[in-house]
Each structure stands twice: as C-alpha cells, then as structure tokens.
Amino acid sequence: MDKKLIFSGIQPTGTFTLGNYIGAVRNWDKLQEEYNCIYCVVDMHAITVKQENEKFRFTRLNSYALLMACGIDIEKSILFIQSHVKTHAELNWLLCCNTQFGELSRMTQFKDKSQRHPDDVNAGLFTYPSLMAADILAYNADLVPVGIDQKQHLELARNIAQRFNQRYGDFFTLPEPYINEVGAKVMSLQEPTKKMSKSDENPNACILILDDKDTIIRKFKRAVTDSEAEVCYREGKDGINNLMTIYSVVTGKDLASVEREFAGKGYGDFKLAVGEAVADHLEPVRTEFARLSADKAFLKQCYTDGAEKALRYSQRVVSKAFHKVGFVDRT
Ligand code: AQP
C-alpha cells in the first residue's frame, strides 16, 4: 500500500519555542520513516503580523536550518519555504472563494491576534485559515501533525475541502489532525494558563530551542508554580502540570514515575532537574544548527531543491483544482 502523506508547517516568527518543538516539530523526523513527508517554513503566514523586514529575512533562513537541525532529512522529506512555491497562493484564492465569512469570524486565533494587534487587523490575518488549507490541500495530504492550538484551523480546512468537493466533484483528500497525546499544548512558564508562544513579549515565558543551558535553567527556576510543595499532576496545578509534562516528554518517563522521583523533594530541585533535562535534550539541536547555519550555500541548495520538488508535486493538484472550477487550462 502507498505510504500516507504528511504535511506540516511552522511560521518563521522567531526561534522555535519548546512548545513548537514538543507540540509539533519533535515528531516530524520520526514520521519520515513511516510516511511521505512535506514540511514547510510558512513565511506568508508570518506576515499576517507585522515583521521587521531584515530580521524576517534572517529568521526565515534560520527556521529552515532549525528544521534540519531538528532532524528533517532532505533526502527523505521535501523541505521548503512557502513563498518559493507559488501554488500555495494560487490555491488560496480558490479556497477563499469557498470559505465563509462566518467560519473565519469564529477562529480563536483571529480573535486572539486581533486583540493583541488592534492597530493591524488585516485581511490576511482574517483569511489565514484559508491559506493554511491551501498549504495542506495543494498536496492532498492525509495527515497534519499540529499542536492542539491549530486543531480548529485544521477542522476548517476539512470543511473547505468538503465544500469544494460538493460543489465541483470529489477531489480533495480530507486531512486528519495528528496530535500528540502528551505535550499537545505546552504552556507559558510565566502564565501557565496561556500557551507558550514565540511572540510572547516576556522572554522568561518561553524556552527557545537555541537558548543555552544557563538560560534554560534560569528560566525554569523562575517558572510560576503554586504555593504547595508537592510535585504531582492535579487539576489547578497548571504550572507544575506543565513542567511535569515537559520533563516527561524530554526524559521519556511517565507522569507517575516523575511523581515518584520527586516525592518529598521541593520545587527548587524539580525545576533544576527539568532545566537540566531540557538543556541536555536540546544540546544536539543547538550543535547541529550552528554547523548548518555556517554553510549558507548548502542551505540555499537545499531550499531551492525543496521548492522545485514541492512545486512539481503541488502543480499537478492545483492545476486540476482550477480545471474543476472551470478555468481554461494554460497548456
Ligand atoms: N505552546 C505550544 N504547545 C504545543 N504546540 C505548539 N505549537 C505552537 N505553540 C505550541 C505548534 O507548533 C506548530 C507551529 O506553530 P506556528 O509557528 O506555525 O504557529 P503558532 O501556533 O501561532 O505558534 P506560536 O509559537 O504561538 O507563534 P506566534 O507567537 O508567532 O503566533 C503548530 O503545529 C502549533 O500547533
């Protein structure tokens, strides 16, 4: 049987956080063995929030190198930068015309981001989910590994695909979310009821995967917890639950053994252990990133090849979608 196709993307809005890593990227390399995988730096999504142009150019390339450093192997997967593959923008338009205003208005990310950036509630921010649907449907992907925050967008992508199929005849595959059981939503270290985000203004709220060991330990030491002193996973202990989840993911220990390991110990010991485990886990990523980012010519070759492969693949799907809608074929 043919392997299923995976598609996922990440915005180059800054260095990836531990949330991006645990919720999404850490699985991407493992999935390469079992699936055909297409991964993408979704830079067009990133400009729905204002970016400083020079810094943005730099972060896009860094994000590409970071994905390679996290284990994406360009011999096994297609890895490219979204804006280099024009079919995403083309299909976006067809899908926008099959997306309802009401559906977009219900998206929590739109509501959150428009509240955070009231001076720039732009049309791109509003139609973001339609472009995300285009990213996925341009490859007829079966599965989309995402953190839980993106589940609503993925459901909308399925609805858009379904509507298109009803109007123009069965064509798009309905993509399924692929969500981790543990770590699907890593929370802010400073406000543990809020998700950890790259664009958080408080640097102590998130661990960046390129932070050095001292910084990681310092941020964990400052993590907001509670006034008890018991390391146990329980409703209402958001800060400790978050740290336990992180520790469990990076050490491979289940929550019950984490509780046993820290029984009778204080939060200080626990936070230090989490910081050390995370720093050690991320060390190979930092080392590989330093090696890759020193070789700009190699990176350029990789993203150019990736874009060519992605264009070849998606062009077939997108041309057929235009044909179905009734456009005159170009060739
Ligand atoms: N805190 C999180 N926990 C688990 N998964 C997360 N993801 C993001 N934050 C967490 C998952 O990471 C993937 C890539 O996300 P993205 O960069 O495309 O967009 P995002 O969800 O908006 O991520 P950020 O970090 O919050 O970026 P900004 O601050 O720029 O908006 C997705 O699969 C996402 O679910």
Boltz pocket constraint, residues with backbone or C-beta under 6 A from the ligand:
constraints:
  - pocket:
      binder: B
      contacts: [[A, 9], [A, 10], [A, 11], [A, 12], [A, 13], [A, 17], [A, 19], [A, 20], [A, 21], [A, 22], [A, 23], [A, 24], [A, 25], [A, 145], [A, 146], [A, 147], [A, 148], [A, 149], [A, 150], [A, 183], [A, 184], [A, 185], [A, 186], [A, 187], [A, 195], [A, 196], [A, 197], [A, 198], [A, 199], [A, 200]]
      max_distance: 6.0
